[in-house]
Amino acid sequence: MDFPREHWTQIASTNPLERVNREIKRRADVIGIFPNDGAIIRLVGALMLETNDEWTVARRYMSLETLARVTDNPTVRLPAVAT
């Protein structure tokens, strides 16, 4: 409840997780049978990296300004290059 009121719906929602799971299922269905566990890990890892980059740059789920109100670090900003 320490988060700003405008973030409550995002915190309670599982929509982003469900969206990632649907995307994994969609791409796994295209492949069909995986040759080994490493292939599954590479696919899911690549999707996680892609999703992280997309949300970091294009879709901020929560604004940095409102997150700055609940953090101990007053300077909240994104790095110039995602690591």
C-alpha positions as CSV (number, residue, x, y, z in Angstrom):
1,M,0.0,0.0,0.0
2,D,3.1,2.2,0.0
3,F,2.9,2.6,-3.7
4,P,1.0,5.5,-5.2
5,R,-2.7,4.9,-5.8
6,E,-2.3,5.0,-9.6
7,H,0.0,1.9,-9.4
8,W,-2.4,-0.3,-7.5
9,T,-4.1,-1.7,-10.5
10,Q,-0.8,-2.6,-12.2
11,I,0.5,-4.2,-9.0
12,A,-2.7,-6.3,-8.6
13,S,-2.9,-7.3,-12.3
14,T,-1.3,-10.4,-13.8
15,N,-1.9,-9.2,-17.4
16,P,1.9,-8.7,-18.2
17,L,2.7,-12.2,-16.9
18,E,-0.2,-13.8,-18.9
19,R,0.9,-11.9,-22.0
20,V,4.5,-13.3,-21.7
21,N,3.1,-16.8,-21.1
22,R,0.9,-16.6,-24.2
23,E,3.9,-15.4,-26.3
24,I,6.0,-18.4,-25.1
25,K,3.2,-20.8,-25.9
26,R,2.7,-19.3,-29.3
27,R,6.4,-19.6,-30.2
28,A,6.7,-23.1,-28.7
29,D,3.8,-24.3,-30.7
30,V,5.5,-23.2,-33.9
31,I,8.6,-25.3,-33.0
32,G,6.6,-28.3,-31.8
33,I,9.2,-30.6,-30.4
34,F,12.4,-29.3,-28.7
35,P,15.5,-31.4,-29.2
36,N,16.7,-30.8,-25.6
37,D,16.2,-28.7,-22.5
38,G,18.8,-26.2,-23.6
39,A,16.7,-25.3,-26.6
40,I,13.7,-24.5,-24.4
41,I,15.9,-22.4,-22.1
42,R,17.3,-20.4,-25.1
43,L,13.8,-19.7,-26.5
44,V,12.4,-18.6,-23.2
45,G,15.5,-16.6,-22.3
46,A,15.4,-14.8,-25.7
47,L,11.7,-14.0,-25.1
48,M,12.5,-12.7,-21.6
49,L,15.2,-10.4,-23.0
50,E,13.0,-9.1,-25.8
51,T,10.2,-8.4,-23.3
52,N,12.5,-6.7,-20.9
53,D,13.9,-4.5,-23.6
54,E,10.4,-3.6,-24.9
55,W,9.1,-2.7,-21.5
56,T,12.2,-0.8,-20.5
57,V,12.2,1.4,-23.6
58,A,8.8,1.5,-25.1
59,R,6.2,0.7,-22.5
60,R,6.8,2.0,-19.1
61,Y,4.3,0.1,-16.9
62,M,4.8,2.6,-14.1
63,S,6.1,6.1,-14.6
64,L,9.6,6.9,-13.2
65,E,8.2,10.0,-11.5
66,T,5.7,8.1,-9.4
67,L,8.2,5.4,-8.6
68,A,10.6,8.0,-7.4
69,R,8.2,8.8,-4.6
70,V,8.5,5.3,-3.1
71,T,12.2,4.7,-3.5
72,D,15.1,5.7,-1.2
73,N,17.1,6.8,-4.2
74,P,15.7,10.2,-5.4
75,T,17.5,10.0,-8.7
76,V,15.5,7.4,-10.8
77,R,16.4,7.2,-14.5
78,L,17.0,4.6,-17.1
79,P,20.5,3.8,-18.3
80,A,21.5,5.0,-21.7
81,V,22.2,1.4,-22.8
82,A,20.4,-1.6,-21.4
83,T,22.8,-4.1,-19.9
